[in-house]
Amino acid sequence: MVAELFLRVKNVEFLILLRNKNKKWYTSLLAKKADITYPHAIQLVKKLEERGLVKTYKEGRTRYVELTELGEEVALALENAYRQLKRLGG
């Protein structure tokens, strides 16, 4: 896959999932949909939050994840690049 030459595909897919505002995303759901392990998802959320791309908040016992404004811009750019690369070779 051409995209794998340039991107960490699972991480990009993880971030792109957050663009769907119709869902309230929590880490285990993101891990399942992006096909990554839960520990990897936890680390990824932490790194993305440290860089200002996502924010987390807690409702009851569940911690939700959503994109910040900067995260939305980055996710959109990555999604566009990912689509272009997939057209080049799957």
N, C-alpha and C positions, 0 to 999 in steps of 0.2 A: 504494500500500500504506500503510495507516494506521500500521503499525509504523515506517516510514521517517520519519514526521513527528516521532517521539519518540526514535528509537534509531538508532545506527549499526549497521545490521542485520548486516553482515558481521563486525564486531567482536563483537557479541553471539553470533552463531553460532559464532565461533571459541572463545569462552569456554565456551559450552554444550557443545561437543564434548568438552572436557576432563572433563566430568562422567562420561563413559563410562570406567569403570575397567577395562573388559575389554580395552582397548588400551593399549599403551605409545606415547604421543604424542611425536613429534618435529616440529620446525618445518615441514619440507617437507610432511609428511603433513597437518598442520593447515592449511597454506596451500592444499593441493589440496582438502581436504574443505570448507573455508570459502570456496573460490573467490576467494582473494586472491593477490596476488603474493608470492613468497618474501621479497623485501626488506620488504614491508609486514608480513609475519608476523614477521620478525626484530625489526623496530621495536616491534611490538605485544607480543611476548614480553618485550622489554627494559622497556617501560613498565609492563607488568603485574607484572613481577618487582620493579621499583623501588617499586611501591605495595603489595607484599606479597600479591598475589593469586595468583601462581604461583611455583614454584621450579623450577629446572633442575638437572639432574645429568648427568654424563657416564658412559657405559659404553662402553669402547672408543673408537671414533671418533664415536659418536653422542651428541648432547646431547638428553636427554628433558625434557619439560615436564609438570608436574602441578600441580593446584590445591593451594593451601594451605587451611587450615581457613577462613580469611576468604574466600578465592577461591571455595570451595565454597558458602558462604552467599550471596555476591554472584551467582554463576552461577545458583543456584537461584532467587533473586529475579528476576533478569533473564529467566530461562527462563519463569517464571510470567507476568511482564508481557508478554513477547513472545507467548506463546500467547493471552493475553487480547486483545492488539492485533490479532493475526491473525484472531481471531473477528469483530472489528468490521468488517474490510474487506479481508481477504486480504493 
